[in-house]
């Protein structure tokens, strides 16, 4: 491979060397490399990009060397965010009830419960920001406000990525899609924000989080309430209360008896573990949705 003579060529070779790696890893590596190279170029104004690269490649590394370093680091990162799964269980009952021993199940459950709050915040931030950006666009403060808003969206994208990675175990980037380019005209930076598909897919994600958050929270709370309520039926009856107390349109039902109460208890236990399977599945699906909408190149 020919030695790169421009920063763009270096980044292109680094991307090629990382082909097949996780999209979040590629985004982090490209950001770090571009930030470092542009900082070196700014510190050496008398040198061209080619001269700077000849000097930097020896210290920072050739694209192939940098790619290998990031691949090695990725192994450690994956081990950290994806702890070893519980021992495999051969029996059907073991696999069914073993979901409770999977840490990702509880992480997904907490994420589903949290998603209502984050969904409301993201949706409000996106709608308010877009509306104000459109309104201020005719004023002198319009351009700075738009830049500030899209910068905040980028920051929230990284924050959401950290939450998704910690709770759902999906590798997310730690860096924005591209580094800030010093000396680049302001209008060109703004144009890059508007033409970057990731800016709009991130806004779409923030808008989707409200209906998704309502759905996730409702499903999680409803299933957990029903399953725990049914599982606690014997305890409720032991305190002298009816598990089901209905009096509608002249029809009354108070019960069930002890036999039915223990039946409800078994149903509640089965429903609880079935709910945990559903929660873990929803967490996996949402992790992939977040990956495709928030990570550059993930949908490619």
SULJO-V960969 format. One record per run of one state. SS is the DSSP state (H for helix, E for strand, C for the rest). FROM is the first residue (numbers start at 1). TO is the last residue. Records with the same first field share a line. If there is no record, write none. Layout:
SS = FROM-TO, FROM-TO
//
This chain:
C = 1-6, 18-22, 44-48, 61-62, 82-91, 102-102, 137-141, 169-185, 196-196, 232-232, 239-243, 249-250, 256-257, 295-300
H = 7-17, 23-43, 49-60, 63-81, 92-101, 103-136, 142-168, 186-195, 197-231, 233-238, 258-294
E = 244-248, 251-255
//
